[in-house]
Structures are given as structure tokens and as C-alpha cells.
Amino acid sequence: MLNLRPLALAVAGAALLAGCASTIRYDDPGKVETINIDFGSTDLQVLAGSMAESMTAAPQLAYYEKEGADKRIVLYSAGIDNLTSEHIDTGGIMDSIRVSLLKSQKFRLAATQQGQDELAEQVRFQQGSGRVDPDQAKAFGKQLGADMVLVGRLRSIEKTRSRNVEDAGARTDDVYYQFVMELVDITTGETVWADQKEIRKTKKTSLFGK
């Protein structure tokens, strides 16, 4: 009589290994991300998109007076302060805003602090290494001067409601994000544009959930 036990064990073992295997696939980067309540890719896209759209459409910026043939405002992005309890790379938010503003063709962007450091290193190399044609070597004193500084602040309020009878033993976690940005005129110190975007996320965990 044929012994089917080894075959059954082999099939069970293969199924167990298949169940433990990882699956990797590409997905839509614009898809709403709800893996957990923490700050995620969708939040970044919403905040950056909202601010870039607001700045591009702001009437007071469209009629900003400046000298020269090119009337576009030159912006320097100083950064976004992370005032939340999470470790959030706010540089990613600013990068997305900068890309959108540049694509709009309504603004000119001065180099970031990192870009300024790299530019300075390159100018020193061209001027002092002796390896660059003096007629082609760049010099300090001709870089684009910013008209305004773009700054931002991201803060959050987090609250948790413990499991209770009214919610059938579920726990509720709530996080509120407030994102504020402003453009400050370097010459006058005046805030010429400001806006805010708010996001609230709520998570309910059932009685037997973690």
C-alpha cells in the first residue's frame, strides 16, 4: 500500500514556506497610504501640493514689484521646522514644493544651503586648483540674489481614547497636523504670503486588536 504521509508532509512544508515568503510589487505612488496613523507619503503629497498651489495662485505675488526685465520672484527655501513628536523628513516636503514651483515657471529658485556649500567648494576649486582654464573659471559675487525667504512649520496634536464600553472595547487614536508656510520679503521683513493646511487622521483598534 502506498504511503502518502511523506508526500503530505512535503506539501505541507511547501505551503508553509510559501506562506512565509515576501512579495514585492510596484504600486501607484499617488495611491492613498493608510498603513498606519503616522505621517506618510499621502500626507507629504497633500501638504506640498496644497502650498505650491496656493503660492502659484496668490494674487499678491503675481503683482510683486521688482527691478529688471524678469519680474519673477526669486525664492530661497530656508526649511521646515518639525515641531511634531515624530521623526519626519520635512526636507522631502520642501523638495516637492520647490519642484512644483519651478515647474509653474512663475518663480525662480536660489540654491539651498546645501547647494550653496557645494557651489562655494566648486568655485574655490576652479579658482585655486590650477586645473581650470582661467577664462572659464567662475568667481564669487555673481550668484542669484533671493527676494524672499520661504519658511514653514509642521506641528501635531496626538490624543488617545482608551478602550471603553461605548466603543465596544475599541481604542481610538487621533492625530492632527497643522502645516504653516510663509514668504518673507528680505528687504522689508514683511510676510507677503502665508497659508496653512490641516490634516486629521483617526484610527480605531478593536477589542482584540493591538
HELIX and SHEET records of a PDB file:
HELIX    1   1 ARG A    5  CYS A   20  1                                  16    
HELIX    2   2 SER A   41  ALA A   57  1                                  17    
HELIX    3   3 PRO A   59  ALA A   62  1                                   4    
HELIX    4   4 THR A   90  SER A  104  1                                  15    
HELIX    5   5 GLN A  113  GLY A  128  1                                  16    
SHEET    1   A 5 PHE A 107  LEU A 109  0                                        
SHEET    2   A 5 ILE A  73  ASN A  82  1                                        
SHEET    3   A 5 MET A 148  ARG A 161  1                                        
SHEET    4   A 5 ARG A 171  ASP A 185 -1                                        
SHEET    5   A 5 THR A 191  THR A 205 -1                                        
END                                                                             
